[in-house]
Amino acid sequence: MSGEPPGTALHLKLIGNVLIIQMIESVAEAHVLAEKTKLQPTYLDQVIQSVWSGPFAIYSARMISGDYYKKEVGILPRSTRP
């Protein structure tokens, strides 16, 4: 992006963040729909794992395990803080 105005990189980052948020939202909505139709969450997760691997699969697995709210991202334990 050499030679581009400085704001170009910021716009690209913002667009990337929107794509990530939309991906997470689509996986969450799929899990809600599966739950409302009495479909086992593991069945949907298996489809996501096999068809849309990568971030979709990672977020799906975290959602069905409940791990999405347990992580403290970016916070070091007290014993390792500088």
Secondary structure as a PSIPRED ss2 file (coil, helix, strand):
# PSIPRED VFORMAT (PSIPRED V4.0)

   1 M C   1.000  0.000  0.000
   2 S C   1.000  0.000  0.000
   3 G C   1.000  0.000  0.000
   4 E C   1.000  0.000  0.000
   5 P C   1.000  0.000  0.000
   6 P C   1.000  0.000  0.000
   7 G H   0.000  1.000  0.000
   8 T H   0.000  1.000  0.000
   9 A H   0.000  1.000  0.000
  10 L H   0.000  1.000  0.000
  11 H H   0.000  1.000  0.000
  12 L H   0.000  1.000  0.000
  13 K H   0.000  1.000  0.000
  14 L H   0.000  1.000  0.000
  15 I H   0.000  1.000  0.000
  16 G H   0.000  1.000  0.000
  17 N H   0.000  1.000  0.000
  18 V H   0.000  1.000  0.000
  19 L H   0.000  1.000  0.000
  20 I H   0.000  1.000  0.000
  21 I H   0.000  1.000  0.000
  22 Q H   0.000  1.000  0.000
  23 M H   0.000  1.000  0.000
  24 I H   0.000  1.000  0.000
  25 E H   0.000  1.000  0.000
  26 S H   0.000  1.000  0.000
  27 V H   0.000  1.000  0.000
  28 A H   0.000  1.000  0.000
  29 E H   0.000  1.000  0.000
  30 A H   0.000  1.000  0.000
  31 H H   0.000  1.000  0.000
  32 V H   0.000  1.000  0.000
  33 L H   0.000  1.000  0.000
  34 A H   0.000  1.000  0.000
  35 E H   0.000  1.000  0.000
  36 K H   0.000  1.000  0.000
  37 T C   1.000  0.000  0.000
  38 K C   1.000  0.000  0.000
  39 L C   1.000  0.000  0.000
  40 Q C   1.000  0.000  0.000
  41 P H   0.000  1.000  0.000
  42 T H   0.000  1.000  0.000
  43 Y H   0.000  1.000  0.000
  44 L H   0.000  1.000  0.000
  45 D H   0.000  1.000  0.000
  46 Q H   0.000  1.000  0.000
  47 V H   0.000  1.000  0.000
  48 I H   0.000  1.000  0.000
  49 Q H   0.000  1.000  0.000
  50 S H   0.000  1.000  0.000
  51 V H   0.000  1.000  0.000
  52 W C   1.000  0.000  0.000
  53 S C   1.000  0.000  0.000
  54 G C   1.000  0.000  0.000
  55 P H   0.000  1.000  0.000
  56 F H   0.000  1.000  0.000
  57 A H   0.000  1.000  0.000
  58 I H   0.000  1.000  0.000
  59 Y H   0.000  1.000  0.000
  60 S H   0.000  1.000  0.000
  61 A H   0.000  1.000  0.000
  62 R H   0.000  1.000  0.000
  63 M H   0.000  1.000  0.000
  64 I H   0.000  1.000  0.000
  65 S H   0.000  1.000  0.000
  66 G C   1.000  0.000  0.000
  67 D H   0.000  1.000  0.000
  68 Y H   0.000  1.000  0.000
  69 Y H   0.000  1.000  0.000
  70 K C   1.000  0.000  0.000
  71 K C   1.000  0.000  0.000
  72 E C   1.000  0.000  0.000
  73 V C   1.000  0.000  0.000
  74 G C   1.000  0.000  0.000
  75 I C   1.000  0.000  0.000
  76 L C   1.000  0.000  0.000
  77 P C   1.000  0.000  0.000
  78 R H   0.000  1.000  0.000
  79 S H   0.000  1.000  0.000
  80 T H   0.000  1.000  0.000
  81 R C   1.000  0.000  0.000
  82 P C   1.000  0.000  0.000
